[in-house]
């Protein structure tokens, strides 16, 4: 199995798409699945 290469812009797009698809109330609920620290998400 090979590693999937994802650049930062693709990662941002995937994050926003997942946020919109699942109707999260705040970004911090989604951050753990993208390995983003809550205090760095801005919300």
N, C-alpha and C positions, 0 to 999 in steps of 0.2 A: 504494500500500500504506500502511495506517495503522499507527501504533505501537500495540503491545498495552499496555494499562494493567494493571499488577499491583501490588496494594498489598502492604505488608510481610508481612501475615499469610498472604496467598495464596502469597507467595514461600516462606515457611517451610513451609507445607503441601506445596508442590511439592518442596521440598528433602527433607523427611522421606519423602514417598512414593517419590521416586526412590531414596533411600537403602535403603528397605525392599525395593523391587522388584528392585534389582540386587545385593543382599546384599554391600554394601561392608563391609570389615572395620573401617574408621575413616572418620570424617567428612572428614578431610583429602584423601582420594582423590576425593571428590565436589566439594569446594570450587572447584576451577578452572572447572568447568562452570557454576557459579553466580556467578562473579567474586567469590568470598569469599576474603579473605586467610586463610591457614592459622592464623596466630596469633590471629585474631579468632573462630575457630570454637569455641574452647574445648576442642578435642580434637586 
